[in-house]
Amino acid sequence: MRAPFPLPAALILAGCASSAGLKGGALSAFGPEGITDQPPLRHALLVGIDHFEDDRFNDLRFAAADARSLAAALSEFDDVRELVRPEETRRAAILEALAELERRIRSPRDTVLIYFSTHGSVAQRPGGDLERELVVGDTRLDLLRETAIPVEELIRRAERLPSRRVAVILATCHAGRGKSRIPDALAQALAAHKAAVPRLEDVSEAVVVVSAAAFGEAAREDETLGHDVYTYFLLEALGSGDRDGDGAVTISEAHDYARERTWQFTHGQQRPAAESTILGVDPIVLRGRRQREGLPVIYSYERSSEGVAVRLSGNPKGVLPGGFAVPPGEQRLELLDSGTGGLLYSGTIQLKAGDRVELSRLIPPARKLEAELEGGLFMPFSRAARNALPVAPAVGLHLRGVNWPAALLAAELSVSMFGSTGATAMVDQPYDLLGVHLQLGLGRTIDLGRGLSLEPQLHLGMLWLSRRFRQFSANESLRAPTLSPAVVLGATPSDALRVGLRLESSLFAGRLEGPRRLHAVGQFGLLAGYSF
């Protein structure tokens, strides 16, 4: 059985591995213009552990063979190190090997492949979440967190590597998937290049997150294959996986080849999955070199595309996540819900050699209802408002139609209430303030990456204010329409939850202890919401 993982340039989790917190950022030139650096190198660190000192972990049969076979298959790599002997697979030795690997990388264009074939397990901090662990030669079951290698630590080490092209393959169990989002900065990077435009493959970066089995599924070894099942087909892909015919087998091509065959071989019991964001072309080349423009490729590894069936010019191509090489020319593309058969997208695309089309961008995001609670402060902004109204605690309820009336838009109905005590500037008499603000608005979501978003909003509403003087029988009230720009900085810890900070300014006309004029008030609050 085995464990999970994610990270920069490319992350491949073979077995049932997982990943989260990927490094991603704007693409930039690799070096100063006009300087010819050394050709990029390709490095591989391959770990296969058959025997464990703690006999509560069953020995594996083919983990070391997996690492040795992969080392032999990566004959075009410049630097390949395999760790399979007992003294090499203890925790301290593996961590030192990772540190040595970091010291050997000399260019951001270097390719780095890290492979683990071993048991995976999970540990839990007191009162905390489950944490994925890689079991190494001297791991003790009763001291799992202290003696295994946490996947998060491996992620941090991988993210510190100087290379922007890193593939991690974990032939492990207990795997899931993480999110990977990168700004689409390739165009800006090329536009900022003042000299001759570099070859696309020289400036490309990739973030690929792949799990060879879903969380809770076992990564299987097979007697007839003599290998871990996924690793066997990954090795086979190095010879047969060049789907677009350009002469090179990339990490995404190799995974897609192994994914399909692992699914078939295990009769659907092991479900490889992947997420990927690629700037330019997939730069993680495992075998061969690009000799020509390849066939167009349509693909998606995003979570939003999982289970989407692809049909091209009436012919089924398969189910996402994954990628498919297709003939060039004009094609009729249809994307369907594989469960219900519902049509998600239909249109014509024009493809030429070398094109890559990310299909998740064509799928309209799902509409959903979201309810949010807000707690914060009502604040008078303009001078007249500050003279007449106090700062007051406020609570609010927001009902939102997310991705309605269109993708990335959210229609919102909200009501907030606030109240406090104060004294007028003109007559020093205490009063109790009660306010109600009812609004209807529209916002647009701007994805900032890493689960963060910025949402500018504009609302139209009605504000009711009431002041009850404690020493007078008469009350004062005001009712006025409002125009309210707002902005929300949001974070999504899960698909269903959202938290955020919200700042709103409201303009209205009315009399507040003086002539009728324009006033400005605002509200600052913390949000917590749930999507249905």
VEXLUMMAR-144478 format. One line per 4 residues: number of its first residue (from 1); for each residue x, y, z of C-alpha. Coordinates in steps of 0.2 Angstrom, whole numbers. Each point is the difference from the previous one (the first is absolute). Layout:
NUM> X,Y,Z; ...
! end
This chain:
1> 0,0,0; 6,18,-2; -1,19,2; -4,17,-9
5> 7,17,-6; 1,17,-11; 12,14,-6; 8,11,-13
9> 3,-3,-18; -8,-17,0; -6,-12,13; -4,-18,-4
13> -7,-11,14; 1,-18,-5; -10,-12,11; -12,10,9
17> 9,16,5; -7,17,3; 5,18,-1; -3,18,6
21> 8,17,1; 8,0,-17; 13,13,-4; -6,11,-14
25> 4,17,-7; 2,11,-15; 12,-7,-13; 16,10,-3
29> 15,-2,-10; 12,-13,6; 16,11,-1; 7,16,-6
33> -2,4,-18; 15,-3,-11; 8,-12,13; 3,-18,-7
37> -1,-12,15; 4,-18,1; -13,-12,-8; -13,-6,13
41> 3,-16,9; -12,-14,5; 1,-7,17; -9,-15,8
45> -1,-6,18; -9,-17,1; -4,-8,17; -7,-18,1
49> -2,-8,17; -4,-19,1; 5,-3,18; -4,9,16
53> 8,-2,17; -17,1,9; -7,-17,-4; -18,7,2
57> 2,7,-18; -1,-14,-12; 15,-2,-12; -3,5,-18
61> 5,-11,-14; 3,12,-15; 4,18,7; 19,-2,-2
65> -3,-8,-17; -11,15,-5; 14,13,4; 13,-10,-9
69> -10,-3,-15; -5,19,-1; 19,4,2; 4,-11,-15
73> -15,8,-10; 7,18,3; 16,-4,-9; -1,18,-8
77> 1,8,17; 16,8,5; 0,-4,18; -10,-15,7
81> 2,-7,18; -10,-14,7; -2,-4,18; -5,-18,3
85> 12,-7,12; -5,-1,19; 13,13,5; -6,12,-14
89> -18,-1,4; 1,6,19; -8,17,3; 16,9,3
93> 8,-7,-16; -15,5,-11; 0,18,7; 18,2,-3
97> -2,-7,-18; -14,13,-3; 12,14,7; 14,-6,-12
101> -12,0,-15; -4,18,4; 19,4,0; 2,-8,-17
105> -14,10,-9; 8,15,-10; -13,7,-10; -19,4,1
109> -2,-10,-16; 7,-16,7; -12,-14,1; -2,-9,17
113> -9,-16,2; -3,-7,18; -7,-17,2; -6,-10,15
117> -6,-18,0; -4,-5,18; -14,-1,13; -11,15,4
121> -9,3,16; -9,14,9; 3,8,17; -11,12,10
125> 6,14,11; -10,1,17; -16,9,-5; 7,3,-18
129> -3,-6,-18; 7,-16,-7; 18,2,-7; 7,-11,-14
133> 16,-8,4; 13,-10,-11; 6,-15,9; 19,-3,-1
137> 11,-13,5; 2,4,18; -18,7,3; -8,-6,16
141> -19,-3,0; -2,6,18; 10,16,-4; -6,3,-18
145> 0,19,0; 18,0,7; 8,-13,-10; -9,1,-17
149> 2,14,-13; -15,11,0; -6,4,-18; -1,18,5
153> 18,0,4; 4,-8,-17; -10,14,-8; 9,14,9
157> 17,-8,-6; -6,-2,-18; -6,18,0; 17,6,6
161> 8,-8,-15; 8,13,-13; -8,-9,-14; -18,5,-7
165> -2,-17,-8; -2,-13,14; -10,-16,-1; -4,-10,16
169> -6,-18,-2; -7,-9,15; -4,-18,-2; -10,0,16
173> -17,-2,8; -11,12,10; 1,13,-14; -11,15,-5
177> 2,15,-10; 4,18,3; -4,16,-10; 12,8,-12
181> -3,17,-7; 12,11,-9; -3,17,-8; 0,-1,-19
185> 16,10,-1; 8,-8,-16; -6,14,-11; 7,14,11
189> 17,-9,2; 2,-1,-19; -6,17,-3; 13,7,13
193> 14,-9,-9; 9,14,-9; 12,-11,-11; -5,-14,-11
197> -15,-10,6; 7,-16,8; -6,-17,-5; -17,-5,9
201> 7,-15,8; 15,10,8; -12,11,10; -14,-12,4
205> -4,-5,17; -12,-13,7; -10,-5,15; -7,-17,-1
209> -8,-9,15; -3,-18,-3; -6,-14,11; 0,-17,-6
213> -13,-6,11; -14,9,10; 1,3,18; -4,-16,10
217> 5,-11,-15; 15,-11,0; 15,1,-11; 1,-18,-6
221> 15,-10,-4; -3,-14,-12; 10,-17,-1; -3,-2,-19
225> 7,17,-4; 14,0,13; -3,18,5; -12,12,8
229> -14,1,-13; 0,18,-4; 20,0,-1; -1,-14,-12
233> -11,10,-12; 10,15,3; 16,-9,-5; -9,-6,-16
237> -6,17,-4; 19,6,-1; 0,-11,-16; -18,2,-7
241> -7,16,8; 4,13,-13; -18,4,-4; 3,15,-10
245> 14,-7,-10; 12,14,3; 14,-12,5; 0,4,19
249> -9,-9,14; -5,13,13; -6,-3,18; -18,3,-5
253> 0,-11,-15; 8,-14,11; -12,2,14; -15,0,-12
257> 6,-16,-8; 3,-8,17; -17,6,7; -11,-8,-13
261> 9,-16,0; 1,-1,19; -19,3,1; -3,-14,-13
265> 12,-12,8; -8,2,18; -18,-1,-8; -3,17,7
269> 6,-3,18; 15,12,-2; -5,17,-6; 14,11,-6
273> -4,19,0; 9,16,-4; 0,19,0; 11,10,-10
277> 4,18,-5; 13,2,-14; 7,16,-6; 6,-3,-18
281> 3,-18,-4; 3,-14,13; 19,3,3; 3,-16,10
285> 7,-12,-13; 4,-17,6; 6,-8,-16; 4,6,-17
289> 0,18,-6; -12,11,-10; 5,-2,-18; -16,6,-9
293> -17,9,4; -11,-13,8; -18,-3,-2; -12,12,8
297> -5,-6,18; -16,4,10; 2,-3,18; -5,4,18
301> 5,-5,17; -10,12,10; -12,-6,13; -14,9,-8
305> 2,-11,-15; 0,-16,8; -13,-12,-7; -3,10,-16
309> -1,-10,-16; 8,7,-16; -7,-2,-17; 9,6,-15
313> -10,1,-17; -12,-13,7; 13,-12,5; 3,-4,19
317> 18,4,6; -1,-5,18; -4,7,17; 10,14,9
321> 12,2,9; 13,-4,-13; 5,6,-18; -3,-6,-17
325> 10,3,-17; -12,4,-14; 1,4,-18; 3,18,-6
329> -13,10,-8; -18,6,4; -8,-11,13; -17,0,9
333> 3,-2,18; -13,-6,13; 3,-2,19; -13,-10,9
337> -4,-5,18; 5,-19,-1; -13,-4,14; -15,9,-7
341> 5,2,-18; -4,19,1; 8,11,-12; 12,12,9
345> 8,8,-16; -2,-1,-19; 10,10,-12; 13,0,-14
349> 18,1,2; 14,3,-12; 16,-11,4; 17,0,-8
353> 16,-10,3; 7,4,18; -16,7,7; -5,-3,18
357> -18,3,5; -4,0,19; -18,-6,0; -5,5,18
361> 0,18,-6; -14,-4,-12; -11,-8,13; -12,13,9
365> 3,-1,19; -15,-8,10; -13,12,7; -2,-1,18
369> -9,8,15; 11,8,13; -6,6,17; 12,11,10
373> 0,8,17; 9,16,4; 6,8,16; 8,17,1
377> -2,19,2; -11,13,-7; 10,16,-2; -5,18,-5
381> 13,7,-13; -5,18,-4; 1,14,12; -19,2,2
385> -3,-18,2; 14,-1,14; -8,14,9; -17,-8,0
389> 3,-19,1; 11,-11,11; 11,-15,-5; -11,-15,3
393> 2,-19,0; -9,-8,-15; -5,-17,-6; -6,-5,-17
397> -6,-14,-11; 4,-2,-18; -9,-12,-13; 11,-2,-15
401> -3,-8,-17; 17,-5,-5; 4,-1,-19; -17,8,-3
405> -5,9,-11; 16,-5,-9; 17,-8,4; 11,9,13
409> -15,11,5; -10,-1,16; -17,8,3; -3,4,18
413> -14,4,12; 6,7,17; -7,7,16; 10,8,14
417> -5,7,17; 10,10,12; -4,10,16; 9,10,13
421> -2,15,12; 6,17,-3; -2,19,3; -4,13,-13
425> 12,14,-4; -13,14,1; -9,-6,16; 9,-10,13
429> -13,-13,2; 3,-19,0; -10,-10,-13; -1,-18,-6
433> 4,-3,-19; -8,-15,-10; 4,-2,-18; -5,-12,-14
437> 8,-1,-17; -8,-11,-14; 10,-2,-16; 0,-8,-17
441> 16,-1,-9; 12,-8,-12; 18,-6,2; 14,-6,-11
445> 13,-13,6; 18,3,-4; 11,-16,3; 16,4,9
449> 6,-18,1; 3,-11,16; -18,0,4; -1,19,2
453> -12,12,-10; -4,18,-1; -18,5,-4; -5,18,-4
457> -18,3,3; -13,13,-3; -17,1,9; -16,10,0
461> -10,0,16; -11,9,13; 7,6,16; -12,3,15
465> 7,9,16; -9,3,16; 5,10,15; -10,-1,16
469> 5,13,13; -1,-5,18; -6,16,7; -12,4,-14
473> -16,-8,-6; 3,3,-18; 11,-10,-12; 10,4,-15
477> 1,-11,-15; 7,1,-18; -3,-11,-15; 11,2,-15
481> 5,-10,-16; 19,-4,0; 14,-4,-13; 13,-11,8
485> 17,-5,-8; 8,-14,10; 15,-12,-1; 2,-18,7
489> 17,-8,2; -6,-19,2; 9,-16,3; -7,-18,-3
493> 6,-13,12; -11,-12,-8; -12,-1,-15; -15,3,11
497> 8,13,12; 5,18,-2; 6,13,12; 5,18,-3
501> 2,18,4; -13,12,-7; 1,19,-1; -15,10,-6
505> -3,19,-3; -18,6,-2; -6,17,-6; -17,7,3
509> -9,17,1; -9,6,15; -1,12,15; 11,-5,15
513> -1,15,12; 2,12,-14; -6,4,-18; -2,-14,-12
517> 16,-6,-7; 10,-15,-6; 7,-11,13; 12,-14,1
521> 0,-15,12; 8,-17,-1; 1,-17,7; 15,-11,3
525> -3,-18,5; 6,-18,0; -9,-13,-11; -3,-18,2
529> -10,-9,-13; -6,-17,-6; -4,-6,-17; -15,-12,-4
! end
